[in-house]
């Protein structure tokens, strides 16, 4: 499944769970993704993160999808990287 289609599916699920903001993060956001790269998303303000993650993980793709809940990230360095390198989708 192409990355654009995966992103569109994640966006649809994000709207279902009233996500306030969704960012692409990591190699896909930086344009350095390879065939083996996973897809990283940053979620802010999700009403039900557990069910959101479950639905995202059910998207039929060969790539691993990682969800970072910005509100629960404890590392200041990771938050700085998310703020600096995250590509806002909505």
N, C-alpha and C positions, 0 to 999 in steps of 0.2 A: 504494500500500500504506500503510495507517495506521501511524503512528509506533509504536503499541503492538505491532503485528505485527513490525515491523522490530526493535524491542528484543528481543522474544521469540526471534527467529531469531538475533540476535547472542548472546544469553544461551546458547542451545543450542550454538552454535559455541564459545563461551568455555568451557563445561563440557568439551567434547571436547578442548580444548587445556590443560586444568588451570589455567585462569586463577584466580589467588588472589582478585582483586578487579576488578570492572568498575564504572566510573562513567560517567554521562552528563554531558557538559560543554557549555558554550557556550549558545546561545540556547534550546535545548530544555530544558536544566537550569534556566535562569532563567525560563522561561515567556514568552520574547519572540520565539519563532520565527515566521517568516513563511513564505509559500508557497515562497520561494526559499532558505530556510535549509538548510545542510547539517547533518548529524548527527555530533556529535563524541563519541567514546568514549575514556576513559582505561583502559588495561589495565595491571594490575600482576601480575607473576609468571607470565607466559605461557611454556609449555614450547617453543613453536615460533611465534614472532610472525609470521614470513614467511608460513607456510601459514594461520595464523589470519586475517591481513589478506586473503589471496587468497580465502578462503572468504567472508569478510564482503563483499568487493567483488563477489562473484558473486550476492549477494542481489538479486533483480529489483526495483529501486526507481528512481524518477526522481530521488531525492535523492542527493547525494554523501555518502559516509560516510567520515569521517576517524578514524583510529586513532592515539592518542598512547600510546606505550610509556613509562609513567611512569619506568621504570628507566633510560631513555636520554635523558630530558629534561635538558638542560644548564643551562637558564635557571632561576635561583632565583626570578625573578619569575613565570615561567610555572608553576613548581611551587607557589608560594604561591597563585596563582589557582586552580589545580587543587584544592588542598587546601581552599580557601575556598568555591569555587563548584561543585565537582563534586558530583553527586547520586549516591550509591552505589546501585547496582542489586543487587549482591550482593558 
